């Protein structure tokens, strides 16, 4: 065994792990399709009864006893009610063609609907009453391979509302059909960023260095919060200009936009000098670091608080590279963000 090629062993191991993952995914999705058909038959059978309410109650109870006896756990009265509700929600829910080629071979149910996620995901999704919001989270969960825990986290952090607030009416509608599409620098920026996973609220005070360290310690979660296409380059990246040393707090590269994305962290109120400093960082990267085929650098000043008037007055009117975003160390109020979004859409 000791003489065997380690690379060879790892390749075989990776093949088996990938096969297990694919088999598990196939089983999970197959179960979703099966539950849709079971839900359809329950609903149709209930509608055939004369006293529908009483008949439906007895039908589910009897079916639960029968399935549990013959197939074991998983068919409680509560779960069968969820299966019936799943059919009722998704029999009238058409998401359209998704932009992901990996799902083209999936079958469709009688209504033309396809399913891309596990039953646990759909238990969460079907409780989202806003159809557009439900479609957005389904697309993003499938596209980014979110676990159920990550889906719950993104929903609790009000990702849909946070993205929608920076978009006009047509772009908000697009979120429901394509998810988060990154075509220009502003598409990759959130305001606010939600960093509750850093565990900072427990600290009475913290420094910018502590904030940076927490982000690095939770880099995987931070990358998920950033969104699609981000790759980490480094922290405290130093460069020298005119015999003076400077350090960029965090440097990423976005593979979709094909550009560097620089983050400068500020724990207090944003000042116009902070924006000017970021402008210098961006200029340096554009002129000295990026390759000719790469796109202009994006700079994001991540701060605890900001004055939008100061930001607008400091930045040029045609700005497409420098952004200032707040960060939250606790989950925001979805209700407040929904109200803001509704008020914004009403003004268009």
Secondary structure, DSSP 4 states (H G I P E B T S, - for coil): -TTS-HHHHHHHHHHHHHHHHHHHHHHHHHHHHHHHHHHHHHHHHHHHSSSHHHHHHHHHHHHHHHHHHHH-SS--HHHHHHHHHHHHHHTS------S-GGGTT----TTS----S-HHHHHHHTT---HHHHHHHHHHHHHTT--HHHHHHHHHTTHHHHHHTTS-HHHHHHHHHH-S---SGGGG--SSEE-GGG-GGGSS---HHHHHHHHHHTHHHHHHHH-TTEEEEEEEEEEEETTEEEEEEEEEEETTTTEEEEEEEEEEE--HHHHHHHHHHHHHIIIIIS-TTSPPPEEEEEEEE--HHHHHHHS-TT--SEEEEEEESS---HHHHHHHHHHHHHH-
